[in-house]
């Protein structure tokens, strides 16, 4: 995991027979701006050489904070460092904990609409249309009912899928059942369970993990974690958990300024960002990012992870159950 304090960008040009090739590359450093600038120059020169040698490369390295970054460290404002753990401000303004070894996973309850349920619903409506046509002995009725069947397929799918979800205990019941099934085969695991505004959060406390390990990735699949989150953990070499409210849930109007919220911001625009951040911090202080529920499993507690637990629970206000989630 690399979360630099300093960033720079370099641009290299090559002119040949009236054509121009321009390459931009980023550089970063945890020690100084000069080191970041040197790295940017080196990366830009290397990229230009590879392009001239015939290799296909992106000429412009996109400035992205986290979700779209590949091959580039986390590009966010560093708010605090606690040993190996780093707290940053993400692209929409919230505090995020980046940990190289503490395994976090968020499970959202948003329904995932299934194509299987969609095909089944349309099939039921088609059979019903065919039955009506047979009863009235008019094949044209079947054709007339095709359009209503197509219009009603999605609502019927949602109704059937939601009903099936309720029968299985609802989204939380299904998620907890998956966690229990996982723990049956992993008696040495210990998981802290938290409630989030959108679902549940898990934090493994029995040992440290590597974000790109097969064990961590298998855990994400087993408990139903967001596939995008799992992929970004692997790319960035760290696990991640939001510590403060999402702005829109805390009643903060508008996006973090200036837009987009990629760090660093030019000096002349820092006051605009600072003003937005001040309002956000005041609003977010009234909310918790998650609430601790219980600890599952019979495993022990790793001392290194326990330090991250304390940091997470304090910054996320996980034990402040009187606060609303946001």
Secondary structure, DSSP 8 states (H G I E B T S, - for coil): ----SEEEEEEEEEEETTEEEEEEEEEEESS-HHHHHHHHHHHHHHHHHHHHTT----SB-----STT-SSS---SEEEEEETTEEEEE-TTS-EEEEESS--EEEEE------HHHHHHHHHHHHHHHHHHHHHHT-HHHHHHHHHHHHHHHHHHHHHHHHHHHHHTTHHHHHHHHHHHHHHHT-TT--EEEEEETTEEEEEE-SS---TTSHHHHHHHHHHT--HHHHHHHHHHTSEEEE-S--GGGGT--S--SSSS--SS--GGGHHHHHHHHHHHHHHHTTEESEEEEEEESS----HHHHHHHHHHHHHTTTT-TTSEE-
